[in-house]
Amino acid sequence: MQKPLISILTPFQNTAQYLPECIESIINQSYPHWELLIVDDHSTDKSHDIVLAFADKDKRIKLLKNTGTGIIDALRLAFSKSQGNYITRMDSDDIMHSEKLEVMLKDLQTHGKQHIALGLVKYFNANGIGDGYAKYESWLNGLTRKGQNYSEIYKECVIPSPCWMLHRDDFLACGAFTPNRYPEDYDLTFRFYTKNMKCIPSQNLLHYWRDYSTRASRTHEHYAENHFLELKVDYFLELNYNPLRPLTIWGAGKKGKKVAQLLKRKQVPFIWICDNPKKIGKHIYDELLFSFEHLEAIEQPQSIVTVANHESQEEIKAYFISQQMSSMVDYFFFC
C-alpha cells in the first residue's frame, strides 16, 4: 500500500543564505514520501539558482515562479500545483527536525480528520534570542503541549505558520489560501478555529524558527501591529461577540485606543474602563473612561483586555475569576 503524500508549501524571496540548510533538512526527513512546492517570489539574489540545483538532483522538489506578488500569491500557486493528501507549510529560512513530517503524519492518522498536527518550536539566532521572542516561544509551546491553542487566540497567533499539518480536505474546508488578508498565518489560524479543527497536543520539538533582523515578520508592513488588531476585532465580532451583552474595553494605552477606534468605526457600542488614575474620568475619542470597579455595575458584560503588562494581566485574570467570569466567554485578552 502506497504511503500518503505530504505537500510542503514554501515561498522564498532573497533567502539564499539560508535555503541550503532549509532544503537539506527537508531532504533528510525520516519520512521520504513528500513533495516540496517551492515558489520564487521575485528574488533578486542567488536564491533561484540554489533551489534549481537542488531540484535538478531531487525530483520531489518542484521549483515555481510566483505569477503574482507576495506570500499569499506564492502559497496559492504552490497549493494549486500540489497533489498531497496532507498539507503543511515551511519557511525558506527555517529548519525542520529530522522526524517532523513522520511525527505529524502519525498524529493525523491517529486522530483522523478535523484535526491539526502541531509541534513545539524553538527560535534561534546567531546573536541570541531577545526576551520577547523567548516569551512568545514559551507561551506558544505551553499551549501546544496541552492542545489548548485556541484558548488564547486573541493574544497572538497561536499556531506557528511553519509548524502545522492537516488533511487536504480539511485545508480546503478552511478556505486554504483564498482570502487575500494579512497577516495570512493569523487569518488561517482563525479559520482553523472557526471550522473547529481540533489541535493535537504535542510534546515534540519539531521546528527550528530562525530569527534575524530582516525577516519579513519583523520588517514587512503586512505584519504591523495595526493589522493584527484589525484581524482580532473582526473575528471577535464574528465569532465571540454577543450584541445582547454590554461590551467593555479594559485599558487605554496604544492598543486600547486602536481597538476603540476600530469599534467606533464599526459603530459597535462599548464602555471604556482602565486602571490609570490620570485617565479615569476623562474623555478619549468622546468616550468617558471609568475605573475598572465600574465593571461590577454592568450586567453580564463582555470584556476585551488590552493591558500588555504580564503582572497586570494576572491581576486582571484573578479579578475575572473572582467574579466567576470565564475566559473566551466573558473576557478576551487582546495582548
RODOSE-188313 format. One record per residue (C-alpha): x negated, y, z. Coordinates in steps of 0.25 Angstrom, whole numbers, plus 2048, in hexadecimal, padded with zeros to 3 digits. Layout:
N
<node px="X" py="Y" pz="Z"/>
...
END
This chain:
335
<node px="800" py="800" pz="800"/>
<node px="7FA" py="80D" pz="7FC"/>
<node px="7F7" py="817" pz="807"/>
<node px="7FF" py="825" pz="807"/>
<node px="7F8" py="830" pz="800"/>
<node px="7F5" py="83D" pz="808"/>
<node px="7F5" py="84A" pz="801"/>
<node px="7EB" py="854" pz="807"/>
<node px="7EE" py="863" pz="802"/>
<node px="7E3" py="86C" pz="803"/>
<node px="7E2" py="87B" pz="7FD"/>
<node px="7D4" py="881" pz="7FD"/>
<node px="7CE" py="88F" pz="7FA"/>
<node px="7C0" py="892" pz="7FB"/>
<node px="7BC" py="888" pz="805"/>
<node px="7B0" py="882" pz="7FE"/>
<node px="7A8" py="882" pz="80B"/>
<node px="7B2" py="878" pz="812"/>
<node px="7B8" py="870" pz="807"/>
<node px="7AE" py="865" pz="806"/>
<node px="7AF" py="862" pz="815"/>
<node px="7BF" py="862" pz="814"/>
<node px="7C0" py="859" pz="808"/>
<node px="7B5" py="84F" pz="80D"/>
<node px="7BE" py="84E" pz="81A"/>
<node px="7CA" py="84A" pz="811"/>
<node px="7C1" py="840" pz="809"/>
<node px="7BD" py="83A" pz="815"/>
<node px="7CB" py="837" pz="81B"/>
<node px="7CD" py="829" pz="820"/>
<node px="7DA" py="829" pz="819"/>
<node px="7D6" py="829" pz="80A"/>
<node px="7E3" py="82A" pz="803"/>
<node px="7E5" py="839" pz="801"/>
<node px="7E5" py="844" pz="7F6"/>
<node px="7DF" py="851" pz="7F8"/>
<node px="7E7" py="85C" pz="7F0"/>
<node px="7DD" py="868" pz="7F2"/>
<node px="7E0" py="875" pz="7EC"/>
<node px="7D7" py="880" pz="7E8"/>
<node px="7DE" py="88D" pz="7EC"/>
<node px="7D5" py="896" pz="7E3"/>
<node px="7C8" py="894" pz="7E9"/>
<node px="7BC" py="89D" pz="7E5"/>
<node px="7B1" py="895" pz="7EB"/>
<node px="7AC" py="887" pz="7E8"/>
<node px="7B8" py="880" pz="7EF"/>
<node px="7BE" py="87B" pz="7E2"/>
<node px="7B1" py="875" pz="7DD"/>
<node px="7AF" py="86E" pz="7EB"/>
<node px="7BD" py="868" pz="7EA"/>
<node px="7BB" py="864" pz="7DC"/>
<node px="7AE" py="85C" pz="7DF"/>
<node px="7B6" py="854" pz="7EA"/>
<node px="7C2" py="852" pz="7E1"/>
<node px="7B9" py="84C" pz="7D6"/>
<node px="7B4" py="842" pz="7DF"/>
<node px="7C1" py="83E" pz="7E7"/>
<node px="7CE" py="83D" pz="7DE"/>
<node px="7D6" py="83F" pz="7EB"/>
<node px="7D2" py="84E" pz="7EB"/>
<node px="7DB" py="856" pz="7E1"/>
<node px="7D6" py="864" pz="7DF"/>
<node px="7E0" py="86E" pz="7DB"/>
<node px="7E0" py="87D" pz="7D8"/>
<node px="7EB" py="886" pz="7DE"/>
<node px="7F4" py="88B" pz="7D4"/>
<node px="7FA" py="895" pz="7DE"/>
<node px="7F3" py="89D" pz="7E9"/>
<node px="7F1" py="89A" pz="7F7"/>
<node px="7F2" py="88E" pz="801"/>
<node px="801" py="88B" pz="7FF"/>
<node px="800" py="88A" pz="7F0"/>
<node px="7F4" py="881" pz="7F1"/>
<node px="7FB" py="878" pz="7FB"/>
<node px="807" py="877" pz="7F1"/>
<node px="7FF" py="873" pz="7E6"/>
<node px="7F7" py="869" pz="7EE"/>
<node px="805" py="863" pz="7F3"/>
<node px="80B" py="863" pz="7E5"/>
<node px="7FF" py="85A" pz="7E0"/>
<node px="7FF" py="851" pz="7EC"/>
<node px="804" py="843" pz="7EC"/>
<node px="802" py="83E" pz="7FA"/>
<node px="80C" py="838" pz="803"/>
<node px="807" py="841" pz="80F"/>
<node px="803" py="84F" pz="80E"/>
<node px="7F8" py="857" pz="816"/>
<node px="7F0" py="864" pz="815"/>
<node px="7E2" py="867" pz="816"/>
<node px="7DA" py="874" pz="817"/>
<node px="7CE" py="874" pz="80E"/>
<node px="7C4" py="879" pz="819"/>
<node px="7C8" py="86F" pz="824"/>
<node px="7C4" py="860" pz="827"/>
<node px="7CD" py="854" pz="829"/>
<node px="7C9" py="84A" pz="833"/>
<node px="7C6" py="83D" pz="82C"/>
<node px="7D3" py="836" pz="831"/>
<node px="7DC" py="841" pz="82F"/>
<node px="7E4" py="83C" pz="823"/>
<node px="7E5" py="82E" pz="829"/>
<node px="7EA" py="832" pz="837"/>
<node px="7F4" py="83C" pz="832"/>
<node px="7FA" py="832" pz="828"/>
<node px="7FB" py="827" pz="832"/>
<node px="803" py="831" pz="83B"/>
<node px="80C" py="834" pz="830"/>
<node px="80E" py="825" pz="82C"/>
<node px="811" py="822" pz="83B"/>
<node px="81B" py="82D" pz="83D"/>
<node px="821" py="82E" pz="830"/>
<node px="827" py="83A" pz="828"/>
<node px="82B" py="847" pz="82E"/>
<node px="81E" py="847" pz="836"/>
<node px="811" py="84F" pz="835"/>
<node px="804" py="849" pz="838"/>
<node px="7FB" py="853" pz="83F"/>
<node px="7ED" py="852" pz="845"/>
<node px="7E4" py="85A" pz="84E"/>
<node px="7DB" py="865" pz="848"/>
<node px="7CE" py="86B" pz="84C"/>
<node px="7C9" py="879" pz="848"/>
<node px="7BA" py="87A" pz="844"/>
<node px="7B1" py="886" pz="841"/>
<node px="7A2" py="887" pz="83F"/>
<node px="7A3" py="893" pz="848"/>
<node px="7AC" py="88D" pz="853"/>
<node px="7BB" py="88E" pz="854"/>
<node px="7C2" py="89A" pz="85A"/>
<node px="7CB" py="89A" pz="867"/>
<node px="7D7" py="89C" pz="85E"/>
<node px="7D5" py="890" pz="855"/>
<node px="7D1" py="887" pz="861"/>
<node px="7DE" py="88A" pz="868"/>
<node px="7E6" py="888" pz="85B"/>
<node px="7DF" py="87B" pz="859"/>
<node px="7E2" py="876" pz="867"/>
<node px="7F1" py="87B" pz="867"/>
<node px="7F3" py="874" pz="859"/>
<node px="7ED" py="867" pz="85D"/>
<node px="7F5" py="867" pz="86A"/>
<node px="802" py="868" pz="862"/>
<node px="7FD" py="85D" pz="858"/>
<node px="7F9" py="853" pz="863"/>
<node px="808" py="853" pz="868"/>
<node px="80E" py="855" pz="85A"/>
<node px="815" py="862" pz="860"/>
<node px="810" py="86B" pz="855"/>
<node px="81E" py="872" pz="853"/>
<node px="81F" py="875" pz="862"/>
<node px="817" py="882" pz="860"/>
<node px="819" py="884" pz="851"/>
<node px="81B" py="893" pz="852"/>
<node px="80E" py="896" pz="859"/>
<node px="805" py="892" pz="84D"/>
<node px="804" py="887" pz="842"/>
<node px="806" py="87A" pz="84A"/>
<node px="802" py="871" pz="83E"/>
<node px="7F4" py="873" pz="839"/>
<node px="7F4" py="875" pz="82A"/>
<node px="7E9" py="86B" pz="826"/>
<node px="7ED" py="860" pz="830"/>
<node px="7FB" py="85B" pz="82D"/>
<node px="801" py="84F" pz="824"/>
<node px="80F" py="84B" pz="821"/>
<node px="816" py="843" pz="817"/>
<node px="819" py="849" pz="809"/>
<node px="828" py="848" pz="80B"/>
<node px="827" py="850" pz="818"/>
<node px="81E" py="85A" pz="812"/>
<node px="828" py="85D" pz="807"/>
<node px="833" py="85D" pz="810"/>
<node px="82C" py="869" pz="818"/>
<node px="82A" py="871" pz="80B"/>
<node px="81C" py="86D" pz="808"/>
<node px="815" py="87A" pz="804"/>
<node px="821" py="880" pz="7FD"/>
<node px="822" py="88C" pz="806"/>
<node px="819" py="898" pz="802"/>
<node px="817" py="89C" pz="810"/>
<node px="80A" py="89F" pz="818"/>
<node px="805" py="89A" pz="821"/>
<node px="808" py="88D" pz="81A"/>
<node px="803" py="884" pz="824"/>
<node px="80C" py="88A" pz="82F"/>
<node px="818" py="88B" pz="826"/>
<node px="817" py="87C" pz="823"/>
<node px="816" py="879" pz="831"/>
<node px="823" py="880" pz="834"/>
<node px="829" py="878" pz="828"/>
<node px="824" py="86B" pz="82F"/>
<node px="82B" py="870" pz="83C"/>
<node px="838" py="873" pz="834"/>
<node px="839" py="866" pz="82E"/>
<node px="836" py="85F" pz="83B"/>
<node px="829" py="858" pz="837"/>
<node px="824" py="852" pz="843"/>
<node px="815" py="854" pz="848"/>
<node px="80E" py="847" pz="84B"/>
<node px="805" py="849" pz="857"/>
<node px="7F6" py="847" pz="854"/>
<node px="7EA" py="845" pz="85D"/>
<node px="7E1" py="844" pz="851"/>
<node px="7D7" py="84F" pz="84D"/>
<node px="7D9" py="84F" pz="83E"/>
<node px="7D5" py="85C" pz="838"/>
<node px="7CA" py="866" pz="83A"/>
<node px="7CE" py="874" pz="837"/>
<node px="7C3" py="87D" pz="832"/>
<node px="7C4" py="88C" pz="837"/>
<node px="7BC" py="897" pz="831"/>
<node px="7BD" py="8A6" pz="82F"/>
<node px="7C2" py="8A5" pz="820"/>
<node px="7CC" py="89A" pz="822"/>
<node px="7D9" py="89E" pz="81B"/>
<node px="7E1" py="89D" pz="828"/>
<node px="7D8" py="8A8" pz="82E"/>
<node px="7D8" py="8B1" pz="822"/>
<node px="7E4" py="8B0" pz="819"/>
<node px="7F0" py="8B9" pz="81B"/>
<node px="7F9" py="8AD" pz="819"/>
<node px="7F5" py="8A9" pz="827"/>
<node px="7F6" py="8B6" pz="82E"/>
<node px="7FE" py="8B7" pz="83B"/>
<node px="80A" py="8BE" pz="836"/>
<node px="80D" py="8B2" pz="82C"/>
<node px="80D" py="8A9" pz="838"/>
<node px="817" py="8B1" pz="840"/>
<node px="820" py="8B3" pz="834"/>
<node px="820" py="8A4" pz="831"/>
<node px="823" py="8A1" pz="840"/>
<node px="82E" py="8AB" pz="841"/>
<node px="835" py="8A6" pz="834"/>
<node px="834" py="897" pz="839"/>
<node px="839" py="89B" pz="847"/>
<node px="845" py="8A2" pz="841"/>
<node px="848" py="896" pz="838"/>
<node px="845" py="88A" pz="842"/>
<node px="846" py="88E" pz="850"/>
<node px="84D" py="89C" pz="852"/>
<node px="85B" py="89B" pz="858"/>
<node px="862" py="8A8" pz="854"/>
<node px="86C" py="8A6" pz="85F"/>
<node px="861" py="8A8" pz="869"/>
<node px="85A" py="8B5" pz="86C"/>
<node px="84C" py="8B5" pz="867"/>
<node px="841" py="8BC" pz="86E"/>
<node px="832" py="8BF" pz="86B"/>
<node px="829" py="8BD" pz="877"/>
<node px="81C" py="8C6" pz="874"/>
<node px="81A" py="8D4" pz="86E"/>
<node px="80C" py="8D2" pz="869"/>
<node px="808" py="8D1" pz="85A"/>
<node px="80F" py="8C4" pz="857"/>
<node px="81B" py="8C8" pz="85F"/>
<node px="81C" py="8D5" pz="857"/>
<node px="81B" py="8CD" pz="84A"/>
<node px="826" py="8C3" pz="84E"/>
<node px="82F" py="8CF" pz="852"/>
<node px="82D" py="8D5" pz="844"/>
<node px="830" py="8C8" pz="83D"/>
<node px="83D" py="8C6" pz="845"/>
<node px="841" py="8D5" pz="843"/>
<node px="83F" py="8D3" pz="834"/>
<node px="848" py="8C7" pz="834"/>
<node px="852" py="8CE" pz="83D"/>
<node px="851" py="8C4" pz="848"/>
<node px="854" py="8CA" pz="855"/>
<node px="84B" py="8C8" pz="861"/>
<node px="847" py="8CC" pz="86F"/>
<node px="839" py="8D0" pz="872"/>
<node px="832" py="8CD" pz="87F"/>
<node px="824" py="8CE" pz="884"/>
<node px="81B" py="8CE" pz="890"/>
<node px="813" py="8DA" pz="88D"/>
<node px="818" py="8E5" pz="897"/>
<node px="813" py="8F0" pz="88D"/>
<node px="81D" py="8EB" pz="882"/>
<node px="829" py="8E7" pz="88B"/>
<node px="834" py="8F2" pz="88A"/>
<node px="82E" py="8F8" pz="87D"/>
<node px="833" py="8F6" pz="86E"/>
<node px="82B" py="8EF" pz="863"/>
<node px="832" py="8F0" pz="855"/>
<node px="83E" py="8F5" pz="85C"/>
<node px="83F" py="8E9" pz="865"/>
<node px="83F" py="8EA" pz="874"/>
<node px="835" py="8E2" pz="87C"/>
<node px="83A" py="8DB" pz="888"/>
<node px="832" py="8D4" pz="893"/>
<node px="832" py="8C4" pz="892"/>
<node px="83B" py="8C3" pz="89E"/>
<node px="846" py="8C9" pz="895"/>
<node px="846" py="8BB" pz="88F"/>
<node px="84D" py="8B6" pz="89B"/>
<node px="859" py="8BF" pz="898"/>
<node px="85B" py="8BA" pz="88A"/>
<node px="864" py="8AE" pz="888"/>
<node px="85D" py="8A2" pz="880"/>
<node px="852" py="8AA" pz="87A"/>
<node px="848" py="8A4" pz="86F"/>
<node px="83A" py="8AA" pz="871"/>
<node px="82F" py="8AC" pz="867"/>
<node px="822" py="8AE" pz="86F"/>
<node px="817" py="8B6" pz="868"/>
<node px="80D" py="8B7" pz="874"/>
<node px="800" py="8B1" pz="870"/>
<node px="7F8" py="8B1" pz="87D"/>
<node px="7F8" py="8A2" pz="881"/>
<node px="7F9" py="8A4" pz="890"/>
<node px="805" py="8AD" pz="88E"/>
<node px="80B" py="8A3" pz="885"/>
<node px="80A" py="898" pz="890"/>
<node px="811" py="8A2" pz="89A"/>
<node px="81C" py="8A5" pz="890"/>
<node px="81E" py="896" pz="88D"/>
<node px="81F" py="893" pz="89C"/>
<node px="829" py="89E" pz="89D"/>
<node px="832" py="898" pz="892"/>
<node px="831" py="88A" pz="899"/>
<node px="835" py="891" pz="8A6"/>
<node px="841" py="896" pz="89E"/>
<node px="844" py="888" pz="899"/>
<node px="841" py="88C" pz="88B"/>
<node px="83C" py="883" pz="880"/>
<node px="831" py="885" pz="876"/>
<node px="835" py="885" pz="867"/>
<node px="843" py="887" pz="86C"/>
<node px="843" py="893" pz="875"/>
<node px="835" py="899" pz="873"/>
<node px="82B" py="898" pz="868"/>
<node px="81C" py="89D" pz="869"/>
<node px="818" py="8A4" pz="85C"/>
<node px="809" py="8A5" pz="860"/>
END
